[in-house]
Amino acid sequence: MSSQGPKILAIDEDRAFQASAAQSFNQFGLFYRFVTDRQKTLGGIRQLKPDLLMVRGDVTAELPQFVFEALATDVSLASLPIVLLCDDVQDAIFTAGLRTGVVGMLKMPFKATQHIAELRTLMNEMRLRTGVVAGSGDSTVLARLVEHVRRTRRSGQITFDGRTPREGTATFVLGKLESARFKTTKGVEALVSMVAQPSAQWRFSEVGGGGDGTGVVIEVGQEDGADEEVAVVAGVAVADLPETPPPAPVEDEPLAFEFSLEPTPTIAKAQPAAVAAPKRAQPVRLLLVDDDESLCRMFSTLFTKHGFLVTTAQDGMEGFETALRGEFDTIIADLNMPRMDGWGMLRLLRDDYRTRELPIAFLSCHDDYREQLRAQNAGAQAYFSKGTRLDPLVSQVKKLIAPREATLTQVKSGQPFSVSVATVGPQWLLRELALAQVTGKLDAKDGWAVYELFFIEGRCTHASAVAGRYTADAERAFNAFLASRAAEATFHPGAYDSPASLTLPTEVMIEQGCGTLNENERRVRETLLVTANEMQVNPDLYAVYRQVGPKQWLEVARLICEERVPPRDVIAMLDTSPIEVEETMKDLIRRGVVTLRKA
């Protein structure tokens, strides 16, 4: 979420209704935009990057079905929460614990005060949701659950417990049955048997429920019989649903959002007007990593023709080493390579602060949804099939750097602007502010801390970071901002009175900060399970971590910080992997919650 509340985008073909709703939302201080042309759904989402999508209509209605299908065509939108304004809210029992897809239903008619309050409550509780919803019911409820999963194009697993010795499971990918097991049956037969239960406990666990990439992809194979030919289960068709035609291609031209009132000054400041990207002073620097020499030559010729400056590497290790030596705008890498594949290279790049911000796209011979989702969750920005036509491929690669191009225009404008630091990268933003020789203040905030950085002619002269009751200044605060992962920021030009705690050029500070952060993580890896025999916990920062830390790491953090269990013993207690404990410790140390020492 942004520091000034969620950005809401509504999809509705009734402009009169949306004009009235927009007026209500704006009066309550919420950022609200809408589009009334369904063909602009994906374009609106990609331009606005909303925190929440609001669609008017029942789950079975034509417009919501169109939106669900449109989102299913882009794996990067899999985690976007959706709220339906609808007449039929029976399916609300299937959404209450989920964090992606349809997460809530507001019953029509629209009542501004009531519904906006309900929406605020829903958004506040989202971080507490587990991505799991459960209940009980008869065959009618179970059949409706399956139909809901299919209609909303959900990915995840339904577990049925019909009070039998063995429970049943059914796994769905984008609403399509992938596999099912119940007693001795598999596939469609198993699903039919499960849904026909007169009474059963049910549980649905969504895939990709973590907004920061913490979702788990269920890796399953196609079971015998798990196809699209499911007939009718308990009187409800759970397959053979009416297919929604795929959305028409969305043009890349700027999209004019519709809204009723001028936003409040604060909201207007948080969402600057769209401007055309500037012409680059130098070509896009592209690193192409693939062991296929003929493909490298073909792609090098293609991208050079379109104005790119192309460097090639033959495998993942060479790609990582080349990325460290050069300054690149983006990387395109094959997944399957000798010595080190694309996944291994991606982990090295993301683990090193010098390269962690590089936009990365994967190329593969396969066009597989699960691989795409895995790439997104592992930190890749895009996934392309090698069968993609060449010219559209160039356009997609250009989109990888489009957020930085747009931000660069704002930096050079001399006007206040807001930016998603998570999208462009904190190092990149600081470098551009230095190159533009700006004078002013950068205010930033993420789920962990509030940051202030002051600049005089491009030099960062002071930095501070506040997390709970803990305050850091100067280099420690500067490095904390470098390590931020999900910050939103606003730059205010002008002269400000502030201490002069930093004296080195900004670029030097960035290089030193990356070195410090890398060294901290190296020390964690070397001493985590072996030589550290004294651990100090900052209670104030740990209290903050309990509120905003990654949920999958909280139990490990509790054992380490509260119970003071040594990390090597945590592995045995929780039956978890050393990598999971290492990642938790790295996060705790990076945030200053834990300090390791040798007595």
Residue pairs with C-beta under 8 A, 6 or more apart in sequence:
1 51
1 123
2 31
2 51
2 270
2 488
3 270
3 445
3 488
4 31
4 266
4 267
4 270
5 29
5 30
5 31
6 30
6 31
6 50
6 51
6 52
6 123
7 31
7 33
7 48
7 49
7 50
7 51
7 52
7 271
8 25
8 30
8 31
8 32
8 33
8 50
8 51
8 52
8 53
8 54
9 33
9 34
9 35
9 44
9 45
9 48
9 50
9 52
9 53
9 54
9 257
10 18
10 21
10 22
10 32
10 33
10 34
10 35
10 53
10 54
10 55
10 56
11 34
11 35
11 38
11 41
11 44
11 53
11 54
11 55
11 56
11 63
11 67
12 18
12 34
12 36
12 54
12 55
12 56
12 63
13 36
13 37
13 38
13 63
14 36
14 56
15 36
15 258
17 56
17 110
18 34
18 36
18 258
18 260
19 258
19 260
20 110
20 260
21 32
21 34
21 110
21 112
22 32
22 33
22 34
22 258
22 259
22 260
22 261
23 260
23 261
24 112
24 116
25 32
25 112
25 116
26 32
26 259
26 260
26 261
26 263
26 264
26 267
27 261
28 112
28 116
29 264
29 266
29 267
30 116
31 263
31 267
31 270
31 271
32 259
33 44
33 48
33 50
33 257
33 258
33 259
34 257
34 258
34 259
35 41
35 44
35 255
35 257
35 258
36 258
38 63
38 66
38 67
38 247
39 247
39 248
39 250
40 250
40 255
41 66
41 67
41 70
41 247
41 250
42 70
42 71
42 73
42 74
42 77
42 247
42 250
43 250
43 251
43 252
43 255
44 255
44 257
45 53
45 71
45 77
45 80
46 250
47 254
47 255
47 257
47 274
48 257
49 420
49 423
50 80
51 81
51 123
52 80
52 81
52 82
52 83
52 119
52 123
53 67
53 80
53 81
53 82
53 83
54 82
54 83
54 84
54 85
55 63
55 64
55 67
55 82
55 83
55 84
55 85
56 63
56 84
56 85
56 86
56 108
57 63
57 64
57 84
57 85
57 86
58 64
58 84
58 86
58 87
58 88
59 84
59 86
59 88
59 91
59 102
59 148
59 151
59 152
60 88
60 151
61 86
62 244
64 84
64 86
65 151
65 242
65 244
66 244
66 247
67 82
68 101
68 151
68 152
68 153
68 175
68 244
69 153
69 244
69 245
69 246
69 247
70 246
70 247
71 77
71 78
71 80
71 153
72 153
72 174
72 175
73 246
73 247
75 369
75 372
75 373
75 376
75 383
76 376
76 381
76 382
78 100
78 155
78 207
78 208
78 373
78 376
79 99
79 100
79 208
79 209
79 210
79 211
79 215
80 100
80 101
81 99
81 100
81 101
81 103
81 104
81 126
82 101
82 102
82 103
83 102
83 103
83 104
83 105
83 106
83 119
83 122
84 102
84 104
84 105
84 106
85 106
85 108
85 110
85 115
86 105
86 106
86 107
86 108
87 107
87 108
89 105
89 106
89 107
90 144
91 102
91 105
91 144
91 148
92 104
92 105
93 133
93 135
94 133
94 144
94 145
94 148
94 149
94 204
95 101
95 102
95 103
95 104
95 105
95 133
96 104
96 133
97 129
97 130
97 131
97 132
97 133
97 134
98 129
98 131
98 132
98 133
98 204
98 206
98 209
99 126
99 129
99 131
99 206
99 209
99 210
99 211
100 131
100 206
100 208
100 209
100 215
101 152
101 153
101 154
101 206
102 152
103 122
103 126
103 129
104 118
104 119
104 122
106 115
106 118
106 119
127 548
129 209
130 209
130 551
131 205
131 206
131 209
131 210
131 215
132 203
132 204
132 205
132 206
133 203
133 204
134 201
134 202
134 203
134 204
135 141
135 201
135 202
136 199
136 200
136 201
136 202
137 145
137 199
137 200
137 202
138 197
138 198
138 199
138 200
139 195
139 196
139 197
139 198
139 234
140 234
140 235
140 236
141 202
142 160
142 194
142 195
142 196
142 197
142 200
142 202
142 234
143 195
143 233
143 234
143 235
143 236
143 238
144 236
145 158
145 202
145 204
146 158
146 170
146 191
146 195
146 233
146 236
146 238
147 236
147 237
147 238
147 241
148 154
149 156
149 158
149 172
149 175
149 204
150 172
150 175
150 176
150 238
150 239
150 241
151 175
151 241
152 175
153 174
153 175
154 172
154 174
154 175
154 204
154 206
155 172
155 173
155 174
155 175
155 206
155 207
155 208
155 218
155 373
156 171
156 172
156 204
156 205
156 206
156 207
156 218
157 169
157 170
157 171
157 172
157 204
157 205
157 207
157 218
158 169
158 170
158 171
158 172
158 202
158 203
158 204
159 167
159 168
159 169
159 202
159 203
159 204
159 205
160 167
160 168
160 169
160 170
160 182
160 194
160 195
160 197
160 200
160 201
160 202
161 167
161 168
161 200
161 201
161 202
161 203
162 168
162 194
162 197
162 199
162 200
163 199
163 200
163 201
164 183
166 182
166 183
168 180
168 181
168 182
168 183
168 190
168 193
168 194
169 180
169 181
169 182
170 177
170 179
170 180
170 190
170 191
170 194
171 177
171 178
171 179
171 180
171 218
171 220
172 178
173 207
173 369
173 370
174 369
176 228
177 187
177 188
177 191
177 226
177 227
177 228
177 230
177 239
178 218
178 220
178 222
178 223
178 226
179 186
179 187
179 220
179 221
179 222
179 223
179 226
180 186
180 187
180 188
180 190
180 191
180 194
180 223
180 226
181 190
181 223
182 190
182 191
182 193
182 194
183 190
183 193
185 193
186 223
186 224
186 225
186 226
187 223
187 224
187 225
187 226
187 227
188 225
188 226
188 227
188 229
188 230
189 225
191 230
191 233
191 238
192 230
192 233
194 200
195 233
195 234
195 238
196 233
196 234
206 215
207 215
207 216
207 217
207 218
207 373
208 215
208 217
208 373
208 377
209 215
210 377
210 550
210 551
210 552
212 485
212 486
212 550
213 376
213 377
213 378
213 379
214 377
214 550
214 551
214 552
215 373
215 377
217 370
217 373
217 374
217 377
219 370
228 239
228 240
229 239
229 240
230 238
230 239
230 240
231 237
231 239
231 240
232 238
252 395
254 274
254 276
262 268
263 271
269 416
269 418
269 490
270 418
270 490
271 418
272 410
272 415
272 416
272 417
272 418
274 406
275 406
275 409
275 410
275 413
276 409
277 402
277 405
277 406
277 408
277 409
278 405
278 408
278 409
278 412
280 405
282 309
283 307
283 308
283 309
284 307
284 308
284 309
284 329
284 330
284 398
284 401
285 308
285 309
285 311
285 326
285 327
285 328
285 329
285 330
286 303
286 308
286 309
286 310
286 311
286 328
286 329
286 330
286 331
286 332
286 397
287 311
287 312
287 313
287 319
287 322
287 323
287 326
287 328
287 330
287 331
287 332
288 296
288 299
288 300
288 303
288 310
288 311
288 312
288 313
288 331
288 332
288 333
289 312
289 313
289 314
289 315
289 316
289 318
289 319
289 322
289 331
289 332
289 333
289 334
289 337
289 342
289 345
290 296
290 299
290 312
290 314
290 333
290 334
290 337
290 363
291 314
291 315
291 334
291 337
291 338
292 334
295 334
295 386
296 312
299 310
299 332
300 310
300 312
302 390
302 393
302 394
303 310
303 394
303 397
304 310
306 394
311 322
311 326
311 328
313 319
313 321
313 322
314 337
315 337
315 338
315 339
315 340
316 333
316 337
316 339
316 340
316 341
316 342
316 344
316 345
316 348
317 339
317 340
317 344
317 345
318 339
319 331
319 333
319 345
320 340
320 345
320 348
320 349
320 355
323 331
323 349
323 355
323 358
324 352
324 354
324 355
328 358
329 359
329 401
329 404
330 358
330 359
330 360
330 361
330 397
330 400
330 401
331 349
331 358
331 359
331 360
331 361
332 360
332 361
332 362
332 363
332 384
332 397
333 342
333 345
333 346
333 360
333 361
333 362
333 363
334 342
334 362
334 363
334 364
335 341
335 342
335 343
335 362
335 363
335 364
335 371
336 342
336 364
336 365
340 348
342 362
343 378
346 360
346 362
346 378
346 379
346 380
347 378
348 355
349 355
349 356
349 358
349 360
350 356
350 378
350 379
351 521
352 518
353 427
353 482
353 483
353 513
353 514
353 517
353 518
354 514
354 518
356 425
357 424
357 425
357 426
357 427
357 428
359 381
359 400
359 401
360 379
360 380
360 381
360 382
361 380
361 381
361 382
361 383
361 384
361 396
361 397
361 400
362 375
362 380
362 382
362 383
362 384
363 384
363 385
363 386
364 371
364 383
364 384
364 385
364 386
365 385
365 386
365 387
366 385
367 385
367 387
371 383
372 383
375 382
375 383
376 383
381 400
382 396
382 397
382 399
382 400
384 393
384 396
388 396
403 420
403 423
403 424
404 424
404 428
407 417
407 419
407 424
407 429
407 432
408 432
410 417
410 419
410 491
411 417
411 432
411 433
411 436
411 438
411 491
412 436
414 493
415 493
416 490
416 491
416 492
416 493
417 490
417 491
418 488
418 489
418 490
418 491
419 429
419 488
419 489
419 490
419 491
420 488
420 489
421 429
421 444
421 446
421 484
421 486
421 487
421 488
421 489
422 446
422 484
422 485
422 486
422 487
422 488
426 481
426 482
426 483
426 484
426 487
427 482
427 510
427 514
429 442
429 489
430 453
430 460
430 482
430 506
430 509
430 510
431 506
431 507
431 510
433 442
433 455
433 458
433 460
433 491
433 506
434 455
434 458
434 459
434 460
434 505
434 506
434 507
435 458
436 458
437 457
437 458
438 455
438 457
438 458
438 491
438 493
439 455
439 456
439 457
439 493
439 494
439 495
440 454
440 455
440 491
440 492
440 493
440 494
440 495
440 496
441 452
441 453
441 454
441 455
441 491
441 492
441 494
441 496
441 498
442 451
442 452
442 453
442 454
442 455
442 489
442 490
442 491
442 492
443 450
443 451
443 452
443 489
443 490
443 491
443 492
444 450
444 451
444 452
444 453
444 481
444 484
444 487
444 488
444 489
444 490
445 451
445 487
445 488
445 489
446 484
446 485
446 486
446 487
446 488
447 486
447 548
448 467
448 484
448 544
448 548
448 591
449 465
449 466
449 467
449 480
449 484
450 465
450 466
450 467
451 463
451 464
451 465
451 477
451 480
451 481
451 484
451 487
451 489
452 462
452 463
452 464
452 465
452 498
453 460
453 462
453 463
453 477
453 478
453 481
454 460
454 461
454 462
454 463
454 496
454 498
455 461
455 506
456 495
458 506
459 502
459 505
459 506
460 478
460 502
460 506
460 509
461 498
461 499
461 500
461 501
461 502
461 503
462 473
462 474
462 498
462 499
462 500
462 501
462 502
463 473
463 474
463 475
463 477
463 478
463 481
463 501
463 502
464 471
464 472
464 473
464 477
465 471
465 472
465 473
465 476
465 477
465 480
465 481
466 472
467 540
467 541
467 544
467 591
467 592
468 540
468 541
468 543
468 544
469 540
470 538
470 540
470 541
470 544
470 592
472 480
472 592
473 499
473 501
474 501
474 502
475 501
475 502
475 509
475 512
475 513
478 502
478 509
478 513
479 513
479 516
479 517
480 591
480 592
481 487
482 510
482 513
482 514
482 517
483 517
483 590
502 509
504 512
517 590
520 589
520 590
521 586
521 589
521 590
523 596
524 582
524 585
524 586
524 589
524 596
525 582
527 596
527 598
528 567
528 581
528 582
528 585
528 596
529 567
529 568
529 578
529 581
529 582
531 598
532 596
532 597
532 598
533 597
533 598
533 599
534 596
534 597
534 598
534 599
535 560
535 564
535 594
535 595
535 596
535 597
536 594
536 595
536 597
537 560
537 561
537 564
537 593
537 594
538 592
538 593
538 594
538 595
541 591
541 592
541 593
542 557
542 561
542 562
542 593
545 557
545 561
545 588
545 591
545 593
546 554
546 557
546 558
549 557
549 587
550 587
552 580
553 580
553 583
553 584
553 587
555 574
556 570
556 574
556 576
556 580
556 581
556 584
557 584
557 588
557 593
559 565
559 570
559 573
559 574
560 567
560 570
560 584
560 585
560 588
560 594
561 588
561 593
561 594
565 573
567 581
567 582
567 585
570 576
570 581
571 577
571 578
571 581
585 594
588 594
589 595
589 596
